[in-house]
Amino acid sequence: MVNEEKHMKKVLFGTTMLVAAGAFAGAAVAADPITLKLGGKQEQYFGGVASTKDGGREDGFGIDTDTEVYFSGSTTLDNGITVAARIELEAEADNANNADKQWVTVSGAFGKIEAGQRSGVFDEFMVVAPTVGSVSLDDSKSWLGAGNGINGSVTQLYLDQSLDDDDAKVTYVTPQFYGFSAGVSYTPNVGGPRANNSSIVAPTKKNRDLVQMAVGYDAEFGDVGLKASAAAATQSNLWIYQGGVNVSYAGFTLGGAYTEYDDQSAAAVASWDADASEGRVWTAGLSYAVGPYSVGFTYGQTDNDSKSGVDAAIYKIGGDYKMGPGIDLVGNVFYGETGIGSSNVDASREGFGAVTGIVLAF
């Protein structure tokens, strides 16, 4: 009798689950299947720099490119839930990545759930200093020929305040409520008997068990717009904090951001070849847009406390002219100095640069 009762319970439970699954599937039928659409971007930059390194001249001219192809699509189910997919492919010949980002999004009145390889809420919510001209402060540093100041760090922070983390993760973002929203992302530490199976997308060692948390605010008060963010990320002995704010009015946007990092997990990072790192990055900017034209000034500085860290400061003026939908002509001039107070290889590097280019979005 006991075995028969257990058997009946299993049958009843299984039948109930099948009925529930069938009912949910029936209620969640989509009017149309997901159809992928093609999109992407193509950026071509040309520029030159006049710089000095340890007192010697290092002038030069260069070309930079950034091209990606996107496949994306979505459908809305009869129950109001939207399911979307996106795949991003790198298109440069010298890029080792194929699909560098790919994820699925399920959204509705409950908020948004994402799973796949893409940035987490630290980057998604981040408000930074306004920058015009498509060339960031960190790009300006690269044109000057300076190396990365935080080798092997999970953050890759230098003058870039993003995490730059596209490892496989799960993200949840709340609905917006009176301008506020919040989110959390988690990158698991892949392990167990299938850890070495090729079908398992394992994160880089430095980003395992990485947790990201963020809060954002976006609202308008008459003609004044306000955006703000606060975020944190942690993993083992790593902590990163970020905050930013932008205020806009009559075509002007004024804002800035501050990031502080404390990474004492050097022993846990396989590629780490420097001491533990801690420091801060801050940026500020002012931009103005009228019609198809925009111009802006941005400043950024780092302060790296590690012995082999490289500090930097960049001053940049950028301009943008929208020739048409998805077609921008950009120009930038900048002055920068890196290796401030450092004995690193790139100590005492400074110089001027000018970069122009065309940016296409399709």
N, C-alpha and C positions, 0 to 999 in steps of 0.2 A: 504493500500500500504506500509505503514511504517513497519507494522508487517511482511508482506510478504517479504520485502526487508531484514529485519533482519533475517528472516528464511532462505532466500536464502544465505545470507552471512555465517550463521552458517553451512549450508549444504556444501557450497563451501570450507569453512575453514576446516571442518571435512574431506572432501574428499581429500583436498590437504595434510593434515597431514597423512592420511592413505596411500596415494600414496608415500609420502616422506619416511614414515616408511617402506613401502614395498620395496622401492628402496634401502634404506640403508641395510635392512635385506638381500636383495638379493645380495648386494655387499659384505656383511660381512659374508658370509657362510664359515664355517670352513671345512677344508679338513677332519679333524678327531675330534671327540668329546673329551672332557677332560677325561683322564684316570688317576686315582690316583695311585701313586707309594708309596711304603713303604720305610721309612728311619728312622734314629734316632741316638741316642748316648747312651752309657753306660759308666759311670765313677765310678771307685771304688778306694777309697783312704784309706791308713792306716798310722797312724802317732802317735807321742808322743811329749809331751811338758814338759819342766822343767821350772816352773815359780814361781814367788812370788807375793803375793797380800798383800799390807800393811805390808810387812815384814814377812808374813807367807808363807810356801811352798804350792804350788798347782800343783803337778806333775800329769800326767795322760796319758792315751793312748786312741785313738779313731778311729772310722771308719766312713767315710762319703761316700755318694753315690749320684749320679745325673743321672737319667735315663729318657729319653724322647723318644716317638715314633712320627714320622712325617708322614703325608699323604700329598703328593703334586702332582700337575699335571698342565699341560698347553696345550694350543693349539693356533695355529696362523691362523687367519682368512685370507680370500682371499684378503682383503684390506691391509694386513700387520700388523694389530693390534694383539697383543698377550694378551690372557686372561689366568691368572693363579690363582690357589687356593692352600692354605696351611693350614693345621691343625696340631697343636702340642699338644700332650697329655703327661701329667706327669705320670710316671710309678712307683713312690715309694708308698709303702703301707701307709706311714705316711703323705702323701701330700693330703691336702684337695681339691686341684684343680683337675679338670678333663682335659678339654681342656683349657690350660692357654693362648694359642694364636691361633687365626684363622683370616685369612684375604684373600681378593681378590685383585689381581693386574691387571690393564689394562695398557699396555705400547705400545709405538710406537715412530714414529719420533717426536711426541709432548712431549715426556718424559714419566713419570710414575705416575699413580694415584693408591693409595692404600686405601682400606676401611676395617676396622675390628679392632680386638683387637691385637695390637702389638706395639712395640716401635716406637717412632716418629723419626724425622730427627735429633734431638739432639743426640740420641744414634747411629743412622745409619751413620752419618757423622763423629762421634767422632774419633779422632786420639789420642791414649794414649801411654804411655811409653811402650816399648817392654818388654814383660814378657814371660819367658820360664818355662815350667813345669806344665802348666794348673792350678796351684794354684795361685790365684791373691793375691795382697796385702791385700785386704779386707778379703779373705778367711784365710790368715795367722793370721789376727787379731781374727777371729772367733775361730781358733784352740787354741789360747791363752786364750779363754774364756771371752773376753771382750764384753760388751753389745754394742748396737747401740748408737752412740753418739748424734744422732739428732732424738729423738723419735717423731714419727708422722709427720715428715717433708715430703713434697712432693718429695724431692730429695732422701731421704734415704742415703745421702752422709755421708761417714765416711772416708774410703780410696778408696771407689768405686766412680768414677767420672761420672757414668751414672745416668740418671733419673729413670731408673727402672719403666717405666710407660707403662703398657700394656692395658690401658683402651681403649674403642672403640673410634676410631678417623678417620679422613680423612687426607691423606698426598699427596702432589704433589712434585715431583722431576723433575727438568729440565734435558734435555739431556746434556751430557758432551761437553763442547766447549773449545778447547785448554787446556784441563786438568781441567777446572773449571766446577763445577755444584753447584746447590743451591736447597733448598727445604723448605717447610713449612708444619707444622702439626697443626691440630686443634681438641681438645677434647671438644665437646659441653656440655653445661649445660642443661641436660635433664629436661624438665618441661612441663607444660600444662596438659590437662585433662587425657592424657594417661601416665603420668609420673610413675604411680604405676602399670602399666600393666606389667605382667611378660615377655611379648615379647619385652619390651624395655630394652636394655642393658645400664644401667645407670653407669656412671663412679663413682669411689669413690669420696666422697665429696671434698677431698683435690685436685683432679685433674680436676674439672669442669672448663670450660672456659680456659683451658691451651693452650697457643699458643707457638709453637716451630719454630725457624728459624735457618737455618744453611747454611754454604758455605764450599765447600770442594775443594781440589786441589790434583791431582794425575798425575804425569808425570815422564818421564825418560829422562835424559840427558847423552847419552852414557851409561856408566856403573853405573851412579849415579841415584838412585831413590829418589823422593821427594813426601811426603804426608803431607798435612796440613789441618786443620779444624778450623773453628770458628763458635760458636753456641750460641744461647740465648733462654731462655724460660721465659715466664711471665704469671702470673695469679694473678689478684687483686693486693695485696701488695707483691707479690713474684717476684724476678728477679734472674736468674742464668745465668752466662756467662762462656764459656769454650773455650779454644784454645789449639791446640796441633800440634806437628810437628815431623816427622820421616824422617831421612836421611839414605839411605842404600847404601853400596858399598862393593863389593867383599866378600859377606857373612856377613858383619857387619851391624847392624842397631842401630843407636843412636837416641834417642828422648825423649820427655817429654810432659807433659800436665799440664795445670793450670785451676782450676775451682774456681769461686767465687760466693757465694750465699748470698742473703739478703731476708729473709723470715719474714716479719712483719705481716703475716696473721694468727697469732695464734688463734684469736677469731673465725676464719672461719673454723677451722679444728676440727671436733668433737672429735677426739681421742687425741688431743694435751694436754699434761700434763706438759709442760715446757714453759719457756718464749720464746719470739721470738728469732730466730736464724739467725746469720750471721757469715760468716767466709770464709775459703778458703782451697783448697786441691791442692797440687802439687806433681807430680811424675816425675821420670827420670829413664832411663834405657839404658843398652847397651847389645846387644846380638850378638852371632856369630853362624852361621850354616854352616856345611860342610857335604855333603852326608846325611846320616840318623841321624847325631848327631847335637845337638844344645845346647848351654849353654848361660846363661844370668844373669845379675845382675840388680835388680830393687830396687829403693828407693822411699818411699812416706811419706808425712807428712801432718797433718791437723792442722789448727789453728782456733778453734771455739770460737767466741766472746761471745756467750750466757753464762749466769751464770752457768747453769747445763750442758753445753756442755762438751764433752770429746775429748781432743786432742790425737793424736797418731802419732807414727813414726814406720816404718817397713823397715828392710833391708833384702832382700831375694836373694838367689842364686838358680837358677833352671836349671835342665837339662832334655833333651828329647831324647829318642832313638826310631826311627821309625822301628819297627820290620817288618812291612809290610803295605800294603794299609789299612788305617783306624785303625791301631793298634799301639799305642804309649805306651812306658814305661816312666814314669816321676819320678823325684825326686826333692825335695826341702829342703833346710835348711834356717832358718830365725831367726832373732832376732827382738823383738818388745817391745815397751813400750807404754802403754795407760794411759789415765787419767792425762796427763802431766799438772800440774798447775790447777787441778780440784778437787773439793770436792765431786764429784759424787761417786756412789757406787763402781765403778771400778777404783777408784784412786789408783795410785802407783802400777800398775800391769806391770810386765815386765818378759821376759823370752826368752828361746830358744826353737825351735821346728824343727822337721824333719818329712816330709810327702812324701810318695811314693805311686805310684798307677799305674793302667792301664786304658787307655782311648781308647774306641772303637767308631768308627764312621761307620754307615752302612746305 
